[in-house]
Amino acid sequence: MRTREIIAFFALIALILLAKYVLPHPMQFSPTLSLIIIILLSLTFIIIGVLTLQGKFVERRIVFIYVGAALTLPFFMQIELEVPISPEVQSAYDQIESLNPGSKILAAFDYDPPSAPELQPMADAFMKYCFHKGIKVIIMGLWPQGPQQAGQSVEAAFEDDPALRDKIRYGVDYVNLGFQSGNEFVILRMGESFKAMFPADIYGTPYDSIPILRNVKNYSNIDYCMNFSAGKPGTQEWVQGAVDRFGLKLSAGNTAVQAPMIYPYLQAGQLDGLMGGMAGAAEFEKLTGYKDKATTFIKSQSFAHIVVIVFIIIGNMAFLRGKTERKVK
């Protein structure tokens, strides 16, 4: 290990200890300081561009440092990015907004922890909005970890507003039916009988003993459905099995990778609304008024994209300079 790498390692350890034991929590930069940091970083890009034109190229590790800074610094900056609302996210929000208090919505959590950074923020905002609006939520999952992620969303709603712990009652205002294997078969069977697939909730309480499930036999007794999906089984199976066959009204939240495959269903009118990736989550948080993780994460994502684009431009500058030099020779 070279001397510079050893120094960098200990400097990193020192920064971590400083952040943990010395700096105030949570540490936030003022809007003025945030703007100064952005201006200084912009100036360094100009300097790197000038050095590149002079034939003095930066090392790859410098690029990595800039990307790391772009991902990290926005967490401490008190700046607001304008988040434009896309029609598909607006439609998903409008569908939920149109529901009356007491309406029942089926929430299918079809994802696991690796996909949580994109899907958990929109699920949290969804749960908070439903609880505050008085919409009853019936939770289930076709992925084993899905109901656990739903439990985190419920807890996030209670932490955001502690008064909800006394207001929202399990079994009356929401219920977690847990996971059921079978993929598409579960969706099709629920079109005839929820009880056949979920004879009890995650605590073992019989289906017929849960107040929120009284008079809920199948999809015809559900006012709406929201699916949070990271793959198969997920939104595609819900559209083909529940929307097409039983007329279930559905909106979805998907990872950025999966969303392009779901847009055809949205354009065909089989899906009411769609939230795609971190951007969709940030838009949904803005619409519901519960700005949280996605609103912060989208800043880091945007800053990182800008840094990558700038270095692509600088890289092309270096390429064109080298090409010009070869022609001169």
N, C-alpha and C positions, 0 to 999 in steps of 0.2 A: 504494500500500500504506500503510495507516494505521500510526501509531506503535505501537499495541498489537500489531498483527500482526507488525511488525518485531521487537519485543521478544520475542514468543512464538516467532518463528522462531529467533532467536539463543539463546533459552533451551533450545529443543529440541536445537539443535546442541551446546550446552554439556552437556546431560544425556547425549547419545550419547557424547561424548568422555570424560565422567566414567565412564560405564559401561564403556567400552572400555579406558581406560588407567589408571584409578585404583582402581576397585572390584575386590574379589577375584572370581575366576572359579572355579566358577559362584557367582553371588551368590544367597544364599538368606536369607529372613527367618525368624527363629525362630518357633516356634508362638505364643509370647506376643506378639511384635511383629505377627504375622499377625492375631491376634485383636483387638489394639488398632486396627489399620488397618480391620478390618471394622466395629468399633464406631463409629469416627470417621466412616466413610462412612455408616453407618446414621443417625447423628445429623444429618449434613448433609441427608439425605433428609427428616428431620423438619422441619428448618429451612426447606427449600425448600417443603414442604407448608404450613407456617404462613405463609410469605411469599405463597404462592399464594392462600390464603384471605384475605389482607389486600389482594389485588389487585396484588401485586408479582410479576410473572411473570419466569421465567428465560429467557435467550436460547437459541436452538437449539444454538448452539455449546457451551453448558454441557452439554446432553444428550449431544452427541458426545464431549465430554471424559470424561464418566462412563462411556459405553459403551467408549471406548478404555481407560480405567483398569480396567474390569471384565474386559476381554479380556487385559490385560497383567499386572496385579498377581498373579493366581493362579500365573503361571509362577515367581514368586519366593517363594511362600508354602509353608511346610512344614505343610500341613494335609491331612487325609484326608477325602474325601467318601465317604459310604456309597453304594456302588453295588449296588443290588438286582439280583439275577440273574433275568432273564426266562426262562420255560419254553423258548422257542425257542432261546435261546443255550445254555441248559443242555443241551438235546437235542443240539445240534451238538457241544458238547464231549464229551458222553457217548459219541457215536458214535466219535469219534477215540480217546477213552480206552479203549474196548472193543477196539481193535485190538491185536494181539500184535506184539512186536518182529519185524521182518522183513516185516511186511505192506506191501503196495504201495498207495499212494494217488495218484490222479491229481489234480493241482492245476492248474486252468484259470484263468489270470490274464487276465481280460477287462476291463481298464481301462487308463487312461493317466494321465500325471502330474497333470492337473487334478483327478482324483478321488482322488489318493493321500492327501491329508490324512485322509480317512475310511477308505479301504480298506487303506492301507499298514500302519497299526498292527496291524490284525487279521491281515494276511498275515504280518507279522514274528513275531507271537506264535505263529501256526500253524507257521511254519517252525522256530522254536526248539523248540517242543513236540515236533514230529515227530522232529527230530534227536536230542533228548535221550531220547526214548522208543524210538529205534531203528527208526522207521517209514521206509521207503524212499519217496522222493517223485519222481514223474514229472511234470515241469513242461511246460506248453504254453500257447499263447494264441491266441485268435481275434481279438485286437486287436494291431496291430503293436508297440505299446510294452509289451504285457503281459509277455512274457518278460524284458524289461529290468527291469520292476518286481519280478519274481520274483528276478532276480539281486541286487537290493538287499536283498530279504528274506534271502537266503542270506548275504550279507555282514553283515547286521545280526546274524544268529545267531552268526557267527564272531567279530564284535566283542564281543558280549555274553559269549561264552565262548571265549577263544582256543584252549583245548584241543581244541575241535571241529575246528579246521583239520587236525589230525593224525588225528583219529578218523573224521571224515566224508570219504569219498573220492568224487570225481566219477566217475560212470559205474557206481559200485557202490552207493552209498547215495542218490544223487540224480542226475538228469539233466535237462537243459533241451533240449527238442525244438524250441523256438523258435515262431515264428508261421507259421500257415498260413491263407491266404485261402479263402473259400468259405462262411463262416458255418454255416448248418444242414447243408450238404452234408458239411462236415468231420466234424461230430458223427455223422451217419448212417454215413458211410464208416468211421469209427473203430470202429463197432459190428461191422464185418466184419474190418477190418485196420488196426491202428495204422501199420504199416509203409507201407501204401499212401499215407497222408497225410504221414507223416514218415519218409522213407527214410534220413534222417541227422539228427544233432543240430545245434545251432547252430555247432559247431566243424567240421562236415563229417564226423564219424565215422559210418560206416555203421551202420544200425540193428542189424544182426546182430552187430556187434562190441562192443556195449555190454552189459556183464554184467547190469545191472539189468533190461534188456529181454528177456533170454532167457526163453523160455516165456510172454512177454506178446504175445498175438496180438490180443486185443480186450478189450472190457469184462469178459468172463467171467473174465479173469485179473487183474482189479483188485479189491482188497478194498473200496475206497471212493473217493469223488470229492468234492473241495472246489472250489467255484467262487467266485471273487471277481469281481464284476460291477458295471459302472457303466452298463449300458444294453444295446443290441442290437448284435451278438449277445451273449448272456449267459445268465443263469439260466433265463429263460423258454424259450430254445431248448434248453438242456441238459435241462430237464424234458420238453419235448415230444419231443425227438429221442432222448435216451439213457435217461431214466427210464421213460417210457411204452413205448418200443419194445423196449429191451434189458434193462430191469430194473435199471439202474445205481442204486446207493444214493448219495444226494447230499445235501449240505448246502451252504449258500451264505452269502456275505457281500456285502451290497449297500449302496449309498449310501442315505442317508435318503430321498431323493426316489424312488428305485426300489423300496424295500422294501414300501410299501403295495400295489404291483402284484403282489408275489410272495407275499404272505400267503395268498391263495386256494389256491395250490399247497401251502402248508404245512398249511392246514386240511383239504385234501383227502387228505393223507397222501402226496402225491407228492414232498414234500421233508421230509427228516428234521429239519433245524434251520435257523435263519436268524439271522444277525447283521446288524442294521440300523443303519447310520450310526455316528457317533462313540460313541453310547451302547452299541451292540452290541459295538464294538471294546473299550471299557473293561470291559464285562462279561467278554468272552473273555479279556482280559489278566488279570483277577482270577482267573478259573477256572484258567488255565494257570500262574499264579504269575509270569508275566513282565510285570510292570507297567512301562509305558514311556510312549510319547507319548499314547496315548488316555486314560490315567489322568490325565495332566496337562491335555490339551486339554478333557476333559469338565468340569474345574473352571472353565476360562475360559468355556466355553459356558454352564454353569449360572449363573455370576455375571452374564454378559451378559443372560441371560433374566430374571434377577431385576431387574436395572436397568431393562430395557425394561418389565417389568410395573409396577414402581413408578412410572415416568414416565407410563405409561398411566393409572394411578390418579390421579396428580397432574393430568394433562391433563383428566380427567373432573371433578376438583374445580374446576378453572378454568372449565370449561364450565358446571357447575351454579351456580357463583357468579355468572357473567355472566347466566345465565338468571334467577336470583333477583333481581338488580339491575334487569333489564329489567321484571320484573313489578311491582317496587316503584315504578318510574317511571311 
